[in-house]
């Protein structure tokens, strides 16, 4: 088999890998991508995109059951879970096909198979155990992503105990559901099934849900979930699961008490681990810490010519972080001047109801870092557009350095906040102070006006509360 030579090989075609490949092609590099399953990766095929399609359907179901508040009425409202899933899969396929088109447009060679480092600057590609290609390149980017973490005693079986994959393609609607883990994935699935009528119990080992978010935001969302009918157990540990023919009983210890809850299905959403196995890093300078590859500020591993990006390198496990790293890494390889990524300027979004979005430090983290802070808050009940939309439940919180006026963090819960957080993200990236934000004119009436008010509140100048 003749060896094929490239300037750059990218192992993994997810949001980090395919974006890196496109940027490399734009810079004139002869580029190859090795992908074993789906172009677009987990995010596009089994994560970010199809879950948002599912959540859109659940939001519509919620709206249809609250029509009276808007002056409408309808009878016999029902949904077809099969059609909801089919639409979600169609959305994912459309975008995956789009990535394949982009590869062709940018003249990136795609190899269908599993890649493995095979010596300095070498990669062997196999498919179903058979050799596909032998590749060589001066630069190799590892972008193999991550997979769901499995905890002893709650191993998914694909039938009664689901990972996110099974949760996205149910063949029928569970009437009772237990979700273990209240991070973004757990919160989104809990919200999706709750809004389609399931009885949902959300179990979190820490003392509050959405533990990476600001404590006030986590508490606000927890109260909103409870108001919607969700049962929430925090400080809770799963002692065991008993599987029946078509149901699961969870033995849960919470607040010193042990209780049993029976459900039709259980979703395990307890984090992810990096895909470091089988890629040939053994015996190289690539170092791994707790399933994640260690890299420097330019995504370089300990092995010359080998780089790593995205979920493979650890938190935050976000598609947009992976894409940005892909561009940064390739531009550094090309000798361009690049700015190392500041993870404090990466926004995080959770698409439950209410939505959650944040960027930067929480209030607690800012204080722990030694900052004297000024904190502003604004509730959506004081925002005209939110009231007109019929969605007045929400809040925005800003955290500033009291001495310099630097925006340290912003935290939001409510309607469409995932679309608004970018305003604060730009502000942080440009290192604006409270002065620029207060002097910015926000359009009226918009929900985004609450962002302005939350800044004003931090400095005792809030208008509408």
C-alpha positions as CSV (number, residue, x, y, z in Angstrom):
1,X,0.0,0.0,0.0
2,X,1.6,3.3,-1.1
3,X,2.0,5.9,1.6
4,X,0.0,9.1,1.0
5,X,1.6,12.3,2.2
6,X,-0.1,15.4,3.5
7,X,0.8,18.6,5.3
8,X,-1.7,18.0,8.0
9,X,-3.7,14.9,9.2
10,X,-6.7,15.4,11.5
11,X,-7.9,12.4,13.4
12,X,-11.6,13.0,14.1
13,X,-14.2,14.9,12.0
14,X,-16.1,16.6,14.8
15,X,-16.6,20.3,15.3
16,X,-12.9,20.6,16.3
17,X,-11.5,18.4,13.6
18,X,-13.5,19.4,10.5
19,X,-13.1,23.1,11.4
20,X,-9.3,22.6,11.8
21,X,-9.2,20.9,8.4
22,X,-11.1,23.7,6.6
23,X,-8.9,26.4,8.1
24,X,-5.8,24.4,7.1
25,X,-7.1,24.1,3.6
26,X,-7.7,27.8,3.5
27,X,-4.1,28.4,4.4
28,X,-2.9,26.2,1.5
29,X,-2.2,23.0,3.5
30,X,-2.8,19.6,1.9
31,X,-5.1,18.2,4.5
32,X,-6.7,14.8,5.4
33,X,-9.4,13.9,7.9
34,X,-9.7,10.4,9.3
35,X,-13.2,9.8,10.7
36,X,-14.6,6.4,11.8
37,X,-18.3,7.2,12.0
38,X,-19.9,10.5,11.2
39,X,-18.5,13.8,9.9
40,X,-19.6,16.4,12.3
41,X,-18.9,14.2,15.3
42,X,-21.0,13.6,18.3
43,X,-22.1,17.2,18.5
44,X,-23.7,17.4,15.1
45,X,-24.9,13.8,15.0
46,X,-25.7,12.8,18.5
47,X,-25.4,15.9,20.6
48,X,-25.8,19.6,20.2
49,X,-27.9,19.8,17.1
50,X,-30.3,16.9,17.3
51,X,-31.0,17.5,21.0
52,X,-32.0,21.1,20.1
53,X,-34.4,19.8,17.5
54,X,-35.9,17.6,20.2
55,X,-36.1,20.4,22.7
56,X,-37.8,22.6,20.1
57,X,-40.6,20.0,19.8
58,X,-41.0,19.9,23.6
59,X,-41.2,23.7,23.8
60,X,-43.9,23.6,21.1
61,X,-45.8,21.0,23.2
62,X,-45.6,23.2,26.2
63,X,-46.8,26.2,24.2
64,X,-49.7,24.3,22.8
65,X,-50.8,23.4,26.3
66,X,-50.7,27.0,27.4
67,X,-52.6,28.5,24.5
68,X,-55.4,30.0,26.7
69,X,-52.9,32.5,28.1
70,X,-52.5,33.9,24.5
71,X,-56.2,33.9,23.6
72,X,-56.3,30.6,21.7
73,X,-57.9,27.3,22.3
74,X,-57.4,23.9,20.8
75,X,-58.7,20.4,21.4
76,X,-57.2,16.9,21.3
77,X,-53.6,18.1,21.3
78,X,-51.2,15.2,20.9
79,X,-47.8,14.3,19.6
80,X,-46.1,11.4,17.8
81,X,-42.7,10.6,19.5
82,X,-41.7,8.7,16.4
83,X,-42.1,11.8,14.2
84,X,-40.3,14.0,16.8
85,X,-37.3,11.6,16.7
86,X,-37.5,11.4,12.9
87,X,-37.3,15.2,12.5
88,X,-34.4,15.3,14.9
89,X,-32.5,12.7,12.9
90,X,-33.3,14.5,9.7
91,X,-31.8,17.7,11.0
92,X,-28.6,15.9,12.0
93,X,-28.3,14.2,8.6
94,X,-28.8,17.5,6.7
95,X,-26.0,19.1,8.6
96,X,-23.7,16.1,8.5
97,X,-24.2,16.0,4.7
98,X,-23.3,19.7,4.8
99,X,-20.0,19.0,6.5
100,X,-19.2,16.4,3.8
101,X,-19.9,19.0,1.1
102,X,-17.5,21.4,2.9
103,X,-14.8,18.9,2.9
104,X,-15.2,18.4,-0.8
105,X,-15.4,22.2,-1.4
106,X,-12.2,22.8,0.5
107,X,-10.4,19.8,-1.2
108,X,-9.9,18.0,2.1
109,X,-9.4,14.3,1.7
110,X,-11.6,12.2,4.0
111,X,-10.6,8.7,5.0
112,X,-13.4,6.5,6.4
113,X,-11.9,4.4,9.1
114,X,-10.0,4.4,12.4
115,X,-6.7,6.2,12.6
116,X,-3.7,5.3,14.8
117,X,-0.3,6.9,15.2
118,X,2.2,4.6,13.6
119,X,5.6,6.2,14.2
120,X,6.8,9.8,13.8
121,X,4.6,11.6,11.4
122,X,2.8,8.4,10.4
123,X,-0.8,7.3,10.7
124,X,-2.3,3.9,9.8
125,X,-6.0,3.8,8.9
126,X,-8.1,0.7,9.2
127,X,-11.7,-0.2,8.6
128,X,-13.3,-3.3,10.2
129,X,-9.8,-4.5,11.1
130,X,-8.5,-4.2,7.5
131,X,-5.9,-1.7,6.3
132,X,-7.3,1.3,4.4
133,X,-4.4,3.7,4.0
134,X,-1.0,4.6,5.3
135,X,-0.6,8.4,5.8
136,X,2.3,10.7,6.5
137,X,2.4,14.3,7.6
138,X,4.6,16.7,9.5
139,X,1.7,17.7,11.6
140,X,-1.1,15.6,13.2
141,X,-4.0,16.9,15.2
142,X,-5.8,14.5,17.5
143,X,-9.5,15.4,17.7
144,X,-11.1,12.1,18.8
145,X,-13.5,13.7,21.3
146,X,-15.1,12.0,24.3
147,X,-17.8,9.5,25.3
148,X,-20.3,9.1,28.1
149,X,-18.8,8.1,31.5
150,X,-20.0,4.8,32.9
151,X,-20.3,4.4,36.7
152,X,-20.2,1.0,38.4
153,X,-23.7,-0.2,39.1
154,X,-25.5,2.0,36.6
155,X,-24.0,0.6,33.4
156,X,-26.2,1.5,30.5
157,X,-27.8,-1.5,28.7
158,X,-29.6,0.4,25.9
159,X,-33.0,-0.8,27.0
160,X,-33.8,0.2,30.6
161,X,-30.7,2.4,31.3
162,X,-29.9,4.9,28.6
163,X,-27.0,7.1,27.6
164,X,-27.7,10.3,25.7
165,X,-27.8,8.2,22.5
166,X,-30.8,6.0,23.5
167,X,-32.5,9.0,25.1
168,X,-32.5,10.8,21.8
169,X,-34.2,8.0,19.9
170,X,-36.9,6.4,22.2
171,X,-39.2,4.0,20.5
172,X,-41.9,5.0,22.9
173,X,-42.5,7.7,25.6
174,X,-41.6,6.7,29.1
175,X,-44.2,7.7,31.6
176,X,-41.7,7.7,34.5
177,X,-38.1,8.7,34.1
178,X,-35.0,9.1,36.4
179,X,-32.2,11.3,35.2
180,X,-28.9,10.8,37.0
181,X,-26.7,13.9,36.8
182,X,-27.9,17.5,36.4
183,X,-25.2,19.1,34.2
184,X,-26.2,20.4,30.8
185,X,-26.9,17.0,29.3
186,X,-29.0,15.8,32.3
187,X,-30.9,19.1,32.7
188,X,-31.8,19.2,29.0
189,X,-33.1,15.6,28.8
190,X,-35.0,16.1,32.1
191,X,-36.6,19.2,30.7
192,X,-37.4,17.6,27.3
193,X,-39.2,14.6,28.8
194,X,-40.9,16.7,31.4
195,X,-42.3,19.0,28.8
196,X,-43.7,16.0,26.9
197,X,-45.6,14.8,29.9
198,X,-43.3,12.3,31.7
199,X,-42.9,12.2,35.4
200,X,-39.2,13.1,35.9
201,X,-36.9,12.7,38.9
202,X,-33.6,14.5,38.6
203,X,-30.8,13.1,40.8
204,X,-27.7,15.1,41.6
205,X,-24.9,14.0,43.9
206,X,-23.9,17.7,44.7
207,X,-26.0,20.1,46.8
208,X,-27.6,21.8,43.8
209,X,-28.4,21.2,40.1
210,X,-26.3,22.8,37.3
211,X,-23.3,22.8,39.7
212,X,-20.9,24.6,37.3
213,X,-23.3,27.6,37.1
214,X,-23.5,30.5,39.5
215,X,-25.3,29.3,42.7
216,X,-28.1,31.8,42.3
217,X,-28.8,30.7,38.8
218,X,-28.7,27.0,39.8
219,X,-31.2,27.7,42.6
220,X,-33.4,29.7,40.3
221,X,-33.6,26.9,37.7
222,X,-34.1,24.3,40.4
223,X,-37.2,26.2,41.7
224,X,-38.5,26.6,38.1
225,X,-38.1,22.8,37.5
226,X,-39.9,22.1,40.7
227,X,-42.7,24.5,39.8
228,X,-43.1,22.6,36.5
229,X,-43.6,19.3,38.4
230,X,-40.1,17.9,38.3
231,X,-38.9,16.0,41.4
232,X,-35.4,16.9,42.3
233,X,-33.1,15.1,44.7
234,X,-29.8,16.9,45.5
235,X,-27.0,15.6,47.7
236,X,-28.2,12.2,46.5
237,X,-26.3,9.0,45.7
238,X,-27.5,6.0,43.8
239,X,-26.9,3.0,46.0
240,X,-28.1,0.6,43.3
241,X,-30.5,-0.2,40.5
242,X,-32.9,-3.2,40.3
243,X,-33.9,-4.0,36.8
244,X,-37.2,-5.6,36.1
245,X,-38.8,-6.7,32.8
246,X,-39.7,-3.2,31.7
247,X,-38.9,-0.9,34.6
248,X,-36.0,0.0,36.9
249,X,-36.1,0.7,40.7
250,X,-33.4,3.1,41.9
251,X,-32.2,2.9,45.6
252,X,-31.3,6.5,46.4
253,X,-29.8,7.9,49.6
254,X,-30.5,11.6,50.1
255,X,-30.4,13.7,53.2
256,X,-29.6,10.7,55.4
257,X,-32.7,8.8,54.1
258,X,-32.9,5.9,51.7
259,X,-35.8,5.8,49.3
260,X,-36.8,3.7,46.3
261,X,-38.1,5.2,43.1
262,X,-39.4,3.1,40.2
263,X,-39.3,4.3,36.6
264,X,-39.7,3.0,33.1
265,X,-36.3,4.3,32.1
266,X,-33.1,5.8,33.6
267,X,-30.8,8.2,31.8
268,X,-27.2,8.3,33.0
269,X,-25.7,11.7,32.4
270,X,-22.7,11.7,34.8
271,X,-20.0,13.2,32.6
272,X,-17.7,12.2,29.8
273,X,-14.2,10.6,29.4
274,X,-11.8,11.3,26.6
275,X,-11.3,8.9,23.7
276,X,-7.6,8.2,24.3
277,X,-7.7,4.5,23.6
278,X,-6.6,2.9,20.3
279,X,-5.1,6.0,18.8
280,X,-1.4,5.0,19.1
281,X,-0.2,7.4,21.8
282,X,1.4,4.7,23.9
283,X,5.2,5.1,23.8
284,X,5.0,8.6,22.5
285,X,5.5,11.9,24.3
286,X,1.7,12.4,24.5
287,X,0.7,12.6,28.2
288,X,-2.8,11.7,29.5
289,X,-4.3,12.9,32.8
290,X,-7.7,11.4,33.9
291,X,-8.5,10.3,30.3
292,X,-7.6,13.7,28.7
293,X,-4.6,14.6,26.7
294,X,-2.4,17.3,28.1
295,X,-1.6,20.3,25.8
296,X,0.0,23.7,26.1
297,X,-1.6,27.0,25.2
298,X,-1.1,26.3,21.5
299,X,-2.6,22.8,21.6
300,X,0.8,21.1,21.4
301,X,1.2,17.7,23.2
302,X,4.5,16.4,24.5
303,X,5.2,14.7,21.2
304,X,6.7,17.0,18.5
305,X,4.3,17.4,15.6
306,X,1.3,16.0,17.4
307,X,-1.4,18.3,18.7
308,X,-4.8,17.7,20.4
309,X,-8.0,19.8,20.6
310,X,-11.6,19.6,21.8
311,X,-13.2,17.3,24.3
312,X,-10.1,15.1,24.1
313,X,-8.2,17.8,26.0
314,X,-10.7,18.3,28.8
315,X,-13.1,21.0,30.0
316,X,-15.0,23.0,29.0
317,X,-16.5,20.2,26.9
318,X,-18.1,22.5,24.3
319,X,-18.3,22.3,20.5
320,X,-17.4,26.0,20.1
321,X,-14.4,25.6,22.3
322,X,-13.2,22.7,20.0
323,X,-13.8,24.7,16.9
324,X,-11.9,27.7,18.2
325,X,-9.0,25.4,19.3
326,X,-9.0,23.9,15.8
327,X,-8.5,27.3,14.2
328,X,-6.0,28.4,16.8
329,X,-3.9,25.2,16.5
330,X,-3.8,25.4,12.7
331,X,-2.9,29.0,12.6
332,X,-0.1,28.4,15.1
333,X,1.2,25.6,12.9
334,X,1.1,28.0,9.9
335,X,3.3,30.4,11.8
336,X,0.7,33.0,12.3
337,X,0.5,35.2,15.5
338,X,-2.3,33.7,17.6
339,X,-3.7,34.6,21.0
340,X,-3.9,31.6,23.4
341,X,-7.5,30.8,24.3
342,X,-8.8,32.1,27.6
343,X,-11.4,29.6,28.9
344,X,-13.0,32.4,31.0
345,X,-14.2,33.9,27.8
346,X,-16.0,30.8,26.5
347,X,-19.7,30.9,27.0
348,X,-21.7,27.9,28.2
349,X,-25.3,27.3,27.3
350,X,-28.0,24.8,28.5
351,X,-31.2,24.6,26.5
352,X,-33.6,23.5,29.2
353,X,-36.7,25.5,30.1
354,X,-35.8,28.0,31.3
355,X,-32.6,28.4,29.3
356,X,-29.3,29.0,31.0
357,X,-26.2,30.8,29.7
358,X,-23.1,32.1,31.3
359,X,-19.6,33.3,30.7
360,X,-16.7,34.0,33.0
361,X,-16.4,33.7,36.8
362,X,-19.3,33.0,39.1
363,X,-19.6,35.3,42.1
364,X,-18.1,32.7,44.4
365,X,-15.2,32.0,42.0
366,X,-14.5,35.7,41.6
367,X,-14.3,36.2,45.4
368,X,-12.2,33.1,45.8
369,X,-9.8,34.5,43.2
370,X,-9.3,37.6,45.4
371,X,-11.6,40.0,43.6
372,X,-13.6,42.6,45.5
373,X,-16.8,42.5,43.5
374,X,-19.8,44.5,42.5
375,X,-22.9,42.4,41.6
376,X,-25.9,43.4,39.6
377,X,-29.2,41.5,39.2
378,X,-32.2,42.1,37.1
379,X,-35.4,40.0,37.0
380,X,-37.3,39.5,33.7
381,X,-40.5,40.5,35.4
382,X,-39.2,44.0,35.0
383,X,-38.7,43.6,31.3
384,X,-41.5,44.6,29.0
385,X,-40.7,42.3,26.1
386,X,-40.4,39.2,28.4
387,X,-43.9,40.1,29.9
388,X,-45.3,40.6,26.4
389,X,-43.9,37.2,25.3
390,X,-45.6,35.6,28.3
391,X,-42.2,34.5,29.7
392,X,-41.5,36.8,32.6
393,X,-39.6,34.2,34.7
394,X,-35.9,34.7,34.5
395,X,-33.0,36.7,35.8
396,X,-29.6,38.1,34.8
397,X,-26.6,38.5,37.1
398,X,-23.4,40.4,36.4
399,X,-20.2,40.3,38.4
400,X,-17.6,43.1,38.1
401,X,-14.3,43.9,39.7
402,X,-15.0,46.7,42.1
403,X,-11.7,48.4,41.6
404,X,-11.2,48.2,37.9
405,X,-14.7,47.8,36.5
406,X,-13.7,44.6,34.6
407,X,-16.6,42.4,33.7
408,X,-15.6,39.1,35.5
409,X,-18.7,37.1,34.7
410,X,-22.3,37.1,33.5
411,X,-25.0,34.6,34.3
412,X,-28.5,34.3,32.9
413,X,-31.6,32.2,33.1
414,X,-34.8,32.8,31.1
415,X,-36.2,33.0,27.5
416,X,-33.6,33.0,24.7
417,X,-30.6,33.8,27.0
418,X,-28.5,31.4,25.0
419,X,-28.8,33.8,22.1
420,X,-28.0,36.8,24.3
421,X,-24.9,35.7,26.2
422,X,-22.7,36.5,23.2
423,X,-23.1,40.2,24.1
424,X,-21.4,39.7,27.4
425,X,-18.8,37.4,25.7
426,X,-17.8,40.1,23.3
427,X,-17.6,42.5,26.1
428,X,-15.3,40.2,28.1
429,X,-13.1,39.4,25.0
430,X,-12.7,43.1,24.3
431,X,-12.0,43.8,28.0
432,X,-14.7,46.4,28.3
433,X,-15.5,48.0,31.7
434,X,-18.8,48.8,33.2
435,X,-18.6,52.3,31.7
436,X,-18.8,51.0,28.0
437,X,-21.6,48.7,28.9
438,X,-23.7,51.3,30.7
439,X,-23.1,53.7,27.7
440,X,-24.2,51.1,25.2
441,X,-27.8,51.8,23.8
442,X,-29.9,48.6,23.9
443,X,-33.0,48.4,21.6
444,X,-36.5,48.6,23.1
445,X,-38.5,46.5,23.5
446,X,-36.1,43.5,23.7
447,X,-35.3,41.0,26.3
448,X,-31.7,42.1,25.9
449,X,-32.5,45.3,27.8
450,X,-32.3,43.2,30.9
451,X,-28.6,42.8,30.2
452,X,-28.2,46.6,30.4
453,X,-30.2,46.8,33.6
454,X,-28.1,44.1,35.3
455,X,-25.0,46.2,34.6
456,X,-26.7,49.4,35.9
457,X,-27.8,47.5,39.0
458,X,-24.2,46.6,39.9
459,X,-23.5,50.3,40.2
460,X,-26.8,51.5,41.9
461,X,-28.2,52.9,38.7
462,X,-30.9,50.4,37.8
463,X,-34.1,52.0,36.3
464,X,-36.9,49.5,36.1
465,X,-36.9,47.8,39.5
